[in-house]
Amino acid sequence: MADSDRGTLPLPDYDHLPIGSLESRVRSLSAEEVEELLAYERTHADRLPVTEVLTARVRQLKAGAEPTSGDPGALRPEQGRGSGGSPVSPATSPLPFGPPPHGTPDQRGRPKSDRT
């Protein structure tokens, strides 16, 4: 499979999925789809833990396991749509202030002679 075909894989953004997420997401794929991912993995990164997960799932499916329901392309935490910026805006940020030079305004200092 050519790199240009990466977008046609059964799992969107497959190359960037953590193994824990991959393990749960391949459960909704057919044996042919998992074999397609396995072939892609072997010709590209060939990560042993990933090939073990995919091989085990192919064996399960060929032994009679059924794919689970669910959308393998559904939004996952690893595909977050973060804007990359802070959610704080000028309207929600506090007013700037300078700290008092000594102590706090609510706790006035006592003269040294009153200390015990």
Sequence and secondary structure as in RCSB ss.txt:
>XXXX:A:sequence
MADSDRGTLPLPDYDHLPIGSLESRVRSLSAEEVEELLAYERTHADRLPVTEVLTARVRQLKAGAEPTSGDPGAL
RPEQGRGSGGSPVSPATSPLPFGPPPHGTPDQRGRPKSDRT
>XXXX:A:secstr
  GGGGGGSSSTTGGG  HHHHHHHGGGS HHHHHHHHHHHHHTT  HHHHHHHHHHHHHHHTT    SS TTS 
 GGG    SS S  TTTS       SSSBTTB    GGG  
